[in-house]
């Protein structure tokens, strides 16, 4: 049954905002590293920015996540507008495969940094009694959800299945003799990624490490 109660709508709005910010941080990571490697295309396209508007994909960032939140009770999955790069512009100091790997790894890395930032901020707010964990229980839940979502995005995008970032990272780490075999596998990368999303027993690949990291961060910071 569809639930359009004020509580459900409030939950959907908060979760959507968190997702938009998390995707913006992710795509900014790609654009920033590509820019630092000498590729001027992301900057020319206005992607070297944390402004979420520059990274929103109408379907992947808004429509599908909102549908999942209102109908299925969760984000489901989503994506941002991909950052375009011009490999010819990459610095000559690095191999092109290494440069590609660094650009790809920057997205998940930024989700890790963003998740840790929110976790530390939450710990500071509670430790300094700016927020009370009981009186502000709903806010605490939203902050924890934001941390966990970013860890989920990090580990999911590191799944070695092109076009996910993990596919490019693995490709950059492989020895030359293994590239041909990996290219054959890469043709089915999209099907692997979809299977990991929709088959619960496979989603443990990214959900389990995200949960473990979330719990470890919470224990270290003493989050209530």
Buried (B, 14 or more C-beta within 10 A) or exposed (E): EEEEEEEBEEBBEBBBEBBBBBBBBBBBBBBBBBBEBBBEBBBEEEBBBEEBEBBBBEEBBBEBBBEBBBEEEEBBBBBBBEBBBEBEBBEEEBEEBBBBBBBBBBBBBBBBBBBBBBBBEBBEBBEEEEBEBEEBEEBBEBBBBBBBBBBBBBBBBBBBBBBBBBBBBBBBEEEEEEEEEBEEBBEEBBEBBEBBBEEEEBBEBBBEBBBEBBEEBBEEBEBE
